[in-house]
Amino acid sequence: MRVRMLRHAAALAATLMASAAAFAAVPLPQYNVDTSKISVSGLSSGGFMANQLGYAYSSTFMGVGVFAGGPYMCAGHSNYTACMYNASISASMLNTMQADINNWSATAIDNKANVANQKVYLFVGSSDYTVGPNPMNAVKTQYTNNGVSAANMEWVQRSGTAHVFPTDFDATGNNACSSSASPYISNCGYDGAKAALTKFYGTLNARNDAPAAANYIEFDQSAYSNGNPGMASTAWLYVPASCASGTQCKLHVALHGCQQGTGTIGDKFVKNTGYTRWADTNGIIVLFPQAKVDNTSRSTAASGSLANPNGCWDWIGWYGSNFAQKAGTQMAAIKAMVDRIASGTGSGGGGGGGGGTPLPAPTGVGTSGATASSMVIAWSAVSGASGYNVYRGGSKVNASLVGATSYTDTGLASATTYSWTVAAVDANGAEGAMSSPATGTTAGVAATCFTASNYAHTTAGRAYQQGGYAYANGSNQNMGLWNTFVTTTLKQTGPNYYVIGTCP
């Protein structure tokens, strides 16, 4: 009885803590940001994601740091195992990846010419057997092939260092530098955060080893993730006091690796990597987006059907074939957060990889005319705009530039709440600051979801099997192997019509 009461008390405490955390999350604030000094870095899957963001949004990110990651679109064409575990990446593989960069330049991704102007920092340990030096060498070659000069690129390979984020200080719970173990943060006698930020911004002021707790802000990330099942509901921001008071500051995006989200290791990546210590004294706002565990098995670009049990960022195509493009759900969500932060009064600069002062954010964004599958989004005109881009949950929905000050978004689910933002685009094609989000709910009856094994789906009449695989009725989407071990969530959107997905 006593054990049961203790378990109940523990469960209640956990629930209250989760509720308190959710309550503590605030809307993402806006600040005065020098938009010519926005950079990104990450470890492991965060390194792959940093690389993707750097190529896709090369006009935004002037600096890219990859700690033990791999080249752009590697897992878009090869099983993910061919992009890590110190696998050798051939010239032929790099040529295939380069074809994507060439074909998507100035359309699905920003103009590839911007990449040559980026500051690039690359780090890998010689004892890293999770990713390893060979994939990182391919990252270096890919940057060189896209015009990054030796002067703009720093390559660091540290002996005795495993698959970890390197620091030069001890922190609670850290593993040994030679051991690839949770939380994958280690005192290696090398300050990785300083090295990356120095490459991007030049000589830094001395760090503050005790950043103020009040400078850490937990915010509502769900407003930007469009319900992506691989992103947490909240994320973190570090804002130095000077930046909070209105001083123009730089902005850096720091991306954790697999098994490093706050849901797995708490605030260790946010507070123990050293980013905030240097940010505090150098006028750098740091955004820490958060991925989360997703145990649903999903089709990927080239790795079959896989779940995401380690809470990795999407570099293999869990959440769509456009995962490495500007329209990729996680990519667009992070970009939307960057735009929101950098839309405060006074923001502007050299425009990242190229361009002039960005246009201001559209105002008066609102929704109307809801049907079961569409919504009208309207806004006030921005002076100097050649057109507008409309984003739903961080993903752009217009195929071509919108010339008017309204847009009808179609193909929506019934009885579902969505969030839209709008950005103006100038005559040079440069996108301005992102508007505040506007929400709206479609008409009709909400879709119904069913989560079960692929075998159970077929016996229940929601799917059928063919050649050992299960396929959703109506949409005919491949759900993976037909057995009792693979679990899939099917959403019913019509009579005997199912798609792979989740219900809001």
N, C-alpha and C positions, 0 to 999 in steps of 0.2 A: 504494500500500500504506500509506504513511504517512498519507495523507488518511483512508483507511478506519479505521486505528487511532485517529486523533484523533476521528473521528466516534463510534467505539465507546466511547472513553473519555468523550466528552461525554454520550453517551446513558446510560452507566453512572452518571456523576456525577448526572445529572438524576434517575435512578431512585432513587439513594441519598438524594438531597435530598428527594424526594417521600416515601420511606419514613420518613425522619427526621421530616418534618413530621407525617405521620400518627401516628408513634409519640409525638410531642410533645403531641398533642392529648389533653386530659384530660376527664373528665366535668365538666359544667357545675356550678360550685360554687353554694352557697347563702349568702346574706348577710342582715344585718339591714337591711331596707329600709323606709323610710316609704312605705307603699303609697298615701298621698294625694299623693305627689310623683313620680309616674311619667309621663314625657313621651316624645314621639317626634318625629323630624324626618327629612327626606330630600330628596335632590336628584333631579330628573327622574323616572325610574320609581320611585325611592325617595320622591319627593315625592307621587306618586300613591298609593304604598303607605302612606305616613304618613297621608294623608288617609283612606284606606280603614280603617286601623286605628283612627283617631280616631273615626270614625262607628260602626264595628262593635263596638268595645270602649270605648264612651264612659264606662262606669263605671270603667274602669281608667286611661285616659290623661287627665290633667288639662291637658296642654299638647300642642299639635300645631303643628309647623313645616313649611311647604311651601316648598321652594326650587324654583321653576320646575316645577310640577306642574299637575294639572288637577282638575276637580271629581269628586266621588264618582259612580261608575257611568257616566261619560261614554262610555267604550268598551264599556260593557255594552249600549248601544243604537245607537251610531254607529261607523262605521269609525274606527280609532284616529287616522287623519289628520285627522279633524274635531275632534280634541281637542288638537292641537298645531299646530306650524307657524304660530303666531299666528292660528289660525282663530277666527272669531267664533262664539261659542256663544249661541244664541238663547234667549229666554225660554221658548219651547216645549220646547226640549231640556232646559232646567233643570227645567221642570215634570214632564217624564217621569222624570228622575232623582229628583226629590223624591217622586214616587209610590212609588218603591222604598223610600226612607227611611221614608215614612209606613206603607207596607204591612208592612215588615219590623221596624218598631220593637217592641222587647220580645220579639221571637221570633228571627228570623234574625240580627238585630243587637240590641245593647243599646237600652234606652229612649232615643229621640231627645231627650228632655227634658234628658239629661245634657250634650248638646253645648253648650247655652247657657251652661254653667258653665265651659267650657274656655277656656284662654288660647291664643290663636291668633297665630302669626307667619307672615307671607307675604312672600316675596322673589322679585323677578324683575328681570332686566336689560333695559334698553330695546333693547339690541342682541342679544337672545336671539331667534333665528329658529327654534330647534329646538322650543321650547314657546311662549314669548312672552307678552307682557302680556295679550292677550285671554283666553286660557284661565285665566290667574291672576285676572283680574277676575271671571271666572265662579266661581272658587273663593271669592273674597271675597263675591260676591252670595249664593252658596249658604250660606255660614256666617251671613250676615246673615239670610237667610230662616229659618234654624234657631235664631234667638234670640241669636246671639253679638253682644254690644254693642260699640260703638266703643271703649270703654275696655278691653275684653278682646281686642281685635284690633289688631295692628300691621301696616301695609302699607308695604313698602319697594320702590321702583322706582329702580334706579341707572342713570344715564346711562353709555353706553359699555361696559356690562357684557354679555358674551355668555352662552352657556349653560354656566356654570361655578359651582363653589362658591366664594364670595368669602372671602378672608382679608386680613389686613393685614401678612403677612410672606412672605418669599421661601422657597421650598422646592425641593429638587432635582427637576428634570424638569417643573416647572409650566409651563403655557402662559400666554400673554399674556391679560390680562383681557378684551380685545376679541376673542379668538379661541376659537371652540368646537372645541377639540382635546384629545386625551388629554394629561394625565389629568383634564381638566375641573376643575382646582383652580387658582386664580389669586390673586396678590396684587393685589387691587382697591382697596387702601387702606380696606377695610371688613371688619370682623371679624364674619362671619356667625354663627359658633358662639356668640360672646359675645352677640350681639343676640338670638338665639333663646333661649338659656339664661336671659338676663336677663328676657325676657318671661315665661318660665315661673316663675322662682324669685326674681326681684327682684335687687337690687344684689349683685354678685359680688365676692369677694375677688380681689386681683391674681392673674393667672395664673402658672403655672410653665412657662417656655418649654423646660424640659428634663425632661419626666416620666421617671421611672425605668423602664428597660427591663423590670425584674422585675415591674412592675405590669401588663404586657400578658400576657394569658392566651389561648392558642389552645385551644379546646375542641371536643369532639365534637358537631357540629351534627346529624349523621345520626341521633342518638337522638331527634330531634324532627321531622325532615322527612318521615317516613313514606315514604322512597324517592323524594321529589319530584325529578324529573330537572332541575329548574331551581334546585336549592339545592346548595351545595357540601357536602362531607363535614365540613369544619371551619369555625369562625367565631372571632371575637375578642371579648374582654372587657377593658375597662380598669378596674382596681380600685385606687383610691387606698389608700395604706398605712393610713390611719385606718379605712377601710371594711373592709379585710382583718382588722383587729384587733378588729372587733366593734362599732364605732361605727355608729349608725343613719345611713344615707345615702339620698340620692335615687337614682333610676334613670332614665337616658335611653337611648332606642333611636335609633341613628344609621344611616340607610339610604343606602347608596351608590346611584349612578345606573347607567345602562347603561354598559358598558365600564369600570366602576370597581371590580369585584370583585378580590379578592386574586389570583385566577387570571389576571387581565389586567394590573393595574398594581401588583401586590405590595401593600405596606402603606401606600401613599400616602394612601388615603382614611382609613385608621385613624389615621395619625400626622401627616398634613400639613393637616388641615382645621381644627385648633385645638380640637376637642372635648375631647381629653384634657388639654390645657394648662389649660383652665378647670375641668375635672372634678377635677384633682389637688388644687386648693386650695379646692374648694367642696363636698367630700363628695358627689360625683356618680359613681356607677358608670355606665359607658357600654358598652352592648351593640352590637356591630357584626355583625349577621347577614350572611350571604354568599350571594348568588345566583351562578349560574354559567351558562356557555354551554350551550345545548341546541339542537343543529342539527336535531332531528327536527321535521318539519312537523306541526302540530297544529291541530285545529279551534278557533276562538276564538268569542267571544260575537257579534261583529258585524263581524269583519274577515277572514272567510274562513279558509283554512288557512295558517298561518304558522309558521316556525321562530323560535327565540329566539337568534340567533347573537351577540347583544351582551350576553348575561347580564343581561337586565333583570328587575326584579321584575314579578310578574304583575298587570297592571292592564287586560289585554284578554281574559282568559279562556283562556289556554293550558292551564291545569290544572283546568278544571272551570267550569261555569256559576255556581257559588257562590263564585267567586274573591274577591268583595268582601264576603262574609259571614263570620260567625264560624267557619263550618265550612270555609271555603276552606283548601286544604292549606297554602299559604304563610302565610296569616293565622294559622291555628291553630298552626302551628309557632312563629312569632314569639311569640305569646301564651303558649305553653307554656314557652318559654325565659324570658320575663319572669316567669311564675309560679314557675319553678324558682329563679331568682335571688332573688326576693323572698319566699322561704319559709324563710329562716334564722331562728335564734332571735332573738326580739325584734321581728320584722317586724310591721307594723301601721300604722294611721293612720286617716285620714279616708275611706279606700276610694276614692280617685280621684275620679270624677265624682259620687259619692254613696254613702251607706251607712256602716255602722259598721265596727268592727274585724273583719277577715275571719276565718273559721274556720280552724283549723290543717289541715295536710295529712293525709289519711288515711295510716295506717301499715299494715304487713303486707300490702301489695298483692302478689298472686301469681296464677299461672295454673294451670289444671288442665283435665282432661276434653277434651283435644284431639281433634277429628275432622278430616276432610279440609277442612271448611269452617267450623268454629266453634271457639271457645275460651271457657272459663269464667274470668272475672276476679273475684276476691274480695278483700275488705279488712276491716280492723277499723273498727267504728263510731266516728263522731266526735260527741262530745257537742254538742248544739244543732243538729245537722244535720236539715233537713227532707227531704233526699234527696241524691242524688249524680249527677254527670255523669262519664261514662267517655269517655276519649279514646284513639284509636288513632293513634299517630304524630303527635299534635297535633290530630287532627280528631275532634270529638265524634261518637260513634256511637249514642247513645241518643236516640230521638225525643222521649221524655218523661222527666221526672225519675225516677231509679231510687230506689225506696223501700227496697229491701233492701240488703244488703252484698255482693251478688254480681250479676253480669250475664253473660249469654251473648251474645258477639259472633258474628254469623253473616255469611255471604256472603264468607268469606275464601278465598284461594287455597290450594291444597294444597301441602304440603311447603315452607311459607314461614314465615319468622320475623318476628313482629310485636312492637311495643312498646306497652304501655298505661300510662296514668296516670289517676288518679282525683282529683276535687275535690268537696268537700262544699259544699252549697248551704244557706243559712240561710232563715228564714221570710220574709225580704224579697226572696228571689230572688238575693241576692248570693253569688257563688261565692268560696270560700275558696282557700287555697294549694294548689298542685298537688302530688300525691304524687311520690315517686321512681318511675321507670319500672320495669315488670315485663315481661319478655319471655317468649315462648312460640312454639313451632313447631308448625304444623298437621301432621296426618298425611297420608299419600298420596304421590303422585308429583309432582315439581315440574313446573310448566308449561313449555312450550317456546316460545321467542321466535324470530321471523324478521324480520330487517331487510333490506328491499330496496325497489326502486322500485315504485310502484303498478302499473306495467305488468308487472313480474316477478311480483308477487303473484298477478295474475290468470292469468298463464300457468302458474304453479305450482299453481293450483287452490285458493289460500287466499282469493281475493276474486273479485268479478265487476265488470264495468263496466256502467254505465247512464247515458245522457245525458252522456257525457264525464267522469263521475266514477267512482271506484273505491269499492266497498263490501265490507266484511269479511264473509266467509261466516259464517252463523249469527247474529251480532249485528246485521248489516246497518248497521254504523256507517260514516258517510261519511268516507273516507280522504283526500278532496281530489281534485284533477285526475288523470285516468287518463293518465299519461305516464311517461316514463323519468326525469324530472327531480325529481319529488316522491318523497321517501323516507319510508316509514312502518314502524314496528315493530309487528308483530302478535303477540299472545300467544295460543297455542292452549290453551284451557281445557277442551276436550272434543272428541269426534270431529267433525271438520269445523266446529268452532265457534271463531271467532277474535274477539278484541277488540283495540282499539288500546291499547297499553300497553308496559310493560317487565317483564322478569323480575328478581326480586331477585338 
